[in-house]
């Protein structure tokens, strides 16, 4: 039973889940595009692969969310791990465009399935052991820090592994010849990630305990998908605090789109060469993950100093928006002072978003029932992804320079402004958060996991 796990054990297992899930994806960050290029893919095809990934994740986010609430956290997490295992293997070894696109679609499906079961399991376990008023923020912060650390480690290892293994040009050529070009040096990080996914799935099956659930048939689950989608979208409409959490996630997604789309070009311009720019991007990505992890670690302290979780979100997003505005202000300059300010702004973006996340989710989990927790997390993830995609399209038509950076900073500042009213009514919010079943995404849900047709996160 879930309640047999004490809080420290649940926290430790949640952190381990975060590391094992995100490390393989971190390993793929640096070599993925280079591997596609090595396979002879044009940039248009590569962009199409990433579009397939994003659209698959967005399309399945809500439909698959209820699977976790209906079938159980463990089953859905294991399925996500198996999908990522297949995806990383196909991408590492595939050469045909359709096969690579299929691998990216599987990766997107795994992303949709994974966007909440582990966190929902942790919250369920802690509240079953210590009640609805149990401290959630500490464990959520540690999980977020572990995720950032895994991504940072994976990014560095995935970018340097071929060289660390001695896979220079000569050895790489011999390796390709021996395997009929099936395994390239750049394939090795993906294959290592696939091996880690096997460990992840085994850990899920052996370490996650949860209450027995009523048997759910595939027909019942599929029948409940439309109601779950509608219920998930109504979450924000029925509760102002939940709505602010979702909108804040969208603001963060917009900021991340700006960072991810504009940083490579700016790094290449600063370094003077695309190759050096790629190295700089890898270093910056690692630094960003580290800053995000530090911010997550400081989330509890931020809430304590700010006086409430609501104020902590407002302060954190304000810091992050200030970092983006600094990047915009220095976009037209290349001097040492401007570069130092840009680096500081880059770190502040990730630091602020890292500190805001655990506080936002702590508020969210206290407003939704266990039966709809995964669904709420899926809506939050969907808001982030859709806002990021929309921002990317807008950036594509804006002139280069300061404007795209300032757009992202303004959107994030608007996200911080959403919490001004909440920070003035923290005592009311604190009283309301003591009612954990105040919001449920299903019209018929009563805070029970017995609603098998109800869907996910």
Secondary structure, DSSP 8 states (H G I E B T S, - for coil): -GGGS-HHHHHHHHHHHHHHHHHHHHHHHHHHHHHHHHTT--HHHHHHHHHHHHHHHHHHHTTTHHHHHHH-HHHHHHHHHHHHHHHHHHHHH--SHHHHHHHHHHHHHHHHHHSSHHHHHHHHHHHHHH-TTS--HHHHHHHHHHHHHHHHHHHHHHHHHHHHTT--HHHHHHHHHHTTTSS-GGGHHHHHHHHHHHHHHHHHHHH----------HHHHHHTHHHHHHHHHHHHHH-HHHHHHHHHHHHHHHHHHHHHHHHHHHHHHHHSSHHHHHHHHHHHHHHHHHHHHHHHHTHHHHHHHHSSHHHHHHHHHHHHHHHHHHHHHTTT--SHHHHHHHHHHHHHHHHHHHHHHHHHHHHHHTTB-GGGHHHHHHHHHHHHHHHHHHHHHHHHHS-SSHHHHHHHHHHHHHHHHTTHHHHHTHHHHHHHTT-TTSB-SSTT--S-TT-TT----
